[in-house]
Amino acid sequence: SDVVIMTDDVSKINDGIKISKKTSKIIKQNLVFAIGVKVLVLILSALGIASMWQAVFADTGVTLLTILNTTRILKK
């Protein structure tokens, strides 16, 4: 992606690098968490322990939690 610096302050480059590293870390956390929960629910469904409604609620819950986790990027 492209980055545009709107001021003459060169220190903003360092801030951009910090934000990108934090964003990358949070994205990896979200992926591992979401895939882990989906695999767990898939296994439980295959064993007959989890129903379709539990799978839907798990998927919705994972989506909400990953969105909330992603909002941490906005904090400095």
C-alpha positions in Angstrom: 0.0 0.0 0.0 1.0 3.6 -0.3 1.6 6.1 2.5 1.2 9.8 2.2 2.8 12.1 4.7 0.9 15.4 4.9 3.4 17.4 6.9 7.1 18.1 6.6 7.8 16.1 9.8 10.1 13.2 9.0 9.5 11.5 12.3 6.1 10.5 11.0 7.8 7.8 9.0 8.9 6.1 12.3 5.3 6.4 13.6 4.0 4.8 10.4 6.4 1.9 10.7 5.4 1.3 14.4 1.7 1.4 13.4 2.3 -1.1 10.5 4.1 -3.5 12.8 1.3 -3.3 15.4 -1.3 -3.8 12.7 0.5 -6.9 11.3 0.7 -8.4 14.8 -3.0 -7.9 15.4 -3.9 -9.3 12.0 -2.0 -12.5 12.8 -3.7 -12.8 16.2 -7.1 -12.4 14.5 -6.3 -15.0 11.9 -5.1 -17.6 14.4 -8.0 -17.0 16.7 -10.7 -17.1 14.0 -9.3 -20.2 12.3 -8.8 -21.9 15.6 -12.4 -21.4 16.7 -13.7 -22.4 13.3 -11.7 -25.7 13.4 -12.8 -26.4 17.0 -16.5 -25.9 16.1 -16.1 -28.0 12.9 -14.6 -30.8 15.0 -17.4 -30.5 17.6 -20.0 -30.5 14.8 -18.5 -33.6 13.2 -18.7 -35.4 16.6 -22.3 -34.3 17.0 -21.6 -32.1 20.0 -22.2 -28.7 18.4 -25.4 -27.9 16.5 -25.7 -25.5 13.5 -27.0 -22.7 15.8 -23.9 -23.0 18.0 -21.7 -22.8 14.9 -23.5 -19.7 13.8 -23.2 -18.1 17.2 -19.5 -19.1 17.4 -18.9 -17.5 13.9 -20.7 -14.3 14.9 -18.8 -14.1 18.2 -15.5 -14.6 16.5 -16.3 -11.9 14.0 -17.2 -9.4 16.8 -14.1 -10.3 18.9 -11.8 -9.8 15.9 -13.4 -6.4 15.2 -12.9 -5.4 18.8 -9.3 -6.7 18.8 -8.7 -4.7 15.6 -9.8 -1.4 17.2 -6.7 -1.6 19.4 -4.8 -0.2 16.4 -6.6 3.1 17.0 -5.0 3.5 20.4 -1.6 5.0 20.6 
